[in-house]
Amino acid sequence: MKDDAPRTVRRETALERDDRNFAELLQELRVTQTGVQILFAFLLTLAFTNRFGTLDEVQRGTYVATLLLAVVAAALFTAPAALHRTLFRRGAKRRVVDVSGRLASAGLYVLTMAFTGSVLLVVDVVLGRGPGIAAATGTFAVCCGLWGVLPRWIRRRMAHPPPTVPHDDEG
């Protein structure tokens, strides 16, 4: 059977590229989903500890907001699997890949807030409000830096790369 579909640098068709991109996205989601599940489990158990009753109003609000953010992050990170399952064999792979990528990006934003809230709550309870705010600010900065600024900085540098030998990695 002869395949006359246009091929990329990787010598793959658009459909093969979509399949690869979706497989790579699922691998990324497996990593992030584990972190979200651990965070969510931790948050769920907090409400059943003896110390939970001593939390002040701000701490309880932080707890509830963070718990809900963890739920939203988990939903965003699992949505691509549900989307794929619903649209399986309907010729929608390109759309599934595009929408799933957006869902994963939104999940990272929400996860940043959930991590920030978790650190705020724990450090506030252990060391006080001021250190809690400082630690939460640091957590937010680290997540934004590693998940937002760093990739954009690398992408911008790739737009004007130094002369090198090209390689076959679309990553």
N, C-alpha and C positions, 0 to 999 in steps of 0.2 A: 504494500500500500504506500503510495507516494504522498508525502505531506508537503504541500506548496505554501503553507502558512508562513508569513514573514517571521524571521527569527531575530533575537536580540544578540548582543555581544556574547551572552552565555549560550547562544545557539538554542534558544528555547522559544516556543510560540507564546503568544499572549496568554493562552489558557494555562500552559505549563508554568509561566511566570506567576500567574494568579494562584495556582496551586502551591507553588513554593512560598510565595509571600504569605499565604494563609497559614501554611505549616510553620513558618518562622514566627508569625504573630502568636499562634497557639503556644509555641515554646516559651515566648516571652510572658504570656498570660499565666502559664503554669508556675513560673517563678513568682510573679506578683501575687497570684491567687493564694499561694501558700502563706505569704506574709500577711495578707488580709485575713485569712482564716485564723491564724495565730492571734492577731490583734483582736479580732472579733470574739474569739473564745476567751481571751484574757478579760475583755470588757464585760462579757456576760457573767463571768464568775465574780467580778467585783461586787455586784449588787447583793451577793449572797454571803459576803464576809461580815464579820462583826463590826469592823471599823467603818463600814459604809454608812451606818446610822449617824456617825459623827461628822459627816461631810456638811459643809455650809451650803447655802443656796447657790453660790457661784460654782462651787465644786460639783454639785448635783447637776446644775445646768450644763457645765462642761462635759460631765459624764454622759448625759442624755444626748447632747449634740454630737459628741464623738462616737457614741454607739450607733447613732443614725447615719453618720458619715461612713462608718465602717460597713454598714449594710448597703448603702448606696454604692460604695466602691466595689463590694463583692458582686452586686448586681451588674455593674458596668463591666467588670472583668469576666463574668460568666455569660453575659449577653451574646457575645460572638458565637458561642457554641449553640445557643438556642436559635440564633438567627440562621446559622448554617443548617441546623437540623430542619428548621421550618422551610427553608428555600432549597434544600437538597434536591438535586436533579431537576432544577427548574431553569437552568441556564443563567443563574444570577451570581456566579462566582465573583466576577469583577465588583459587583455592588456589595456583596458580602464582605469582600476584602476592604473596600473603601469605608463602609459603615463600621466594620469591626475595628479598623484602625482609629477611627474617630472615638468610638466607645472606649477603647483602651487609653487613648490620650485623656479623655474626660476622667477616666478612672484614676489616672495618675494625679490629676489635679485634686480630686476628692480624697485620694489616699494621703496626699500632702497635708490636707486639713485634718484628717483623722489622726495621722501621726503627731501633728502639732498639738491637737487637743489631748491626745493620750499623754504626751510628755508634760503638757501644762498641768493636767490633773495629778499625775503621779508626783512630780516635783513640787507642786503646790502643797499636796498633802504631807510630803516628807520634809521639805525645807521651808515652805512658806510661799506666799503669793509672788513676791518680787523675784526670787530665784525661779519660780515656775514660769513666770512671764519671760524671763531671760532665756531659760532653756527652750521654751516653746518658740521664741523668736529665732534662736539658733537652729532648731529643728526645721522650721519653715525655710530659713535661708539655705540650709544644706540641701533640702529636697529641691527647692527651686534652682539652686546652683547646679546640682548634679543631673536633674531631670529636665531642666529647661534651658538654663544659660549654656552649660557645657555642650549639649548637642547642637544648639544654634551656632555657637562659636566655631565648632568643628565644621559644620556645614558651610559657614561663611568662609573659613580658611580653605575648604575644598573647592570653592568657587574660583579661587586664585592659587592653585597648588604650585609648589616649586616643581621644576622639571624632574620627573621621575619616570620609571618604567611603568607603563599602565598594567594593571592586573584585572582579573576577571571577578570583581567583587562588587555587587551592587548594594550589599548589606543593608 
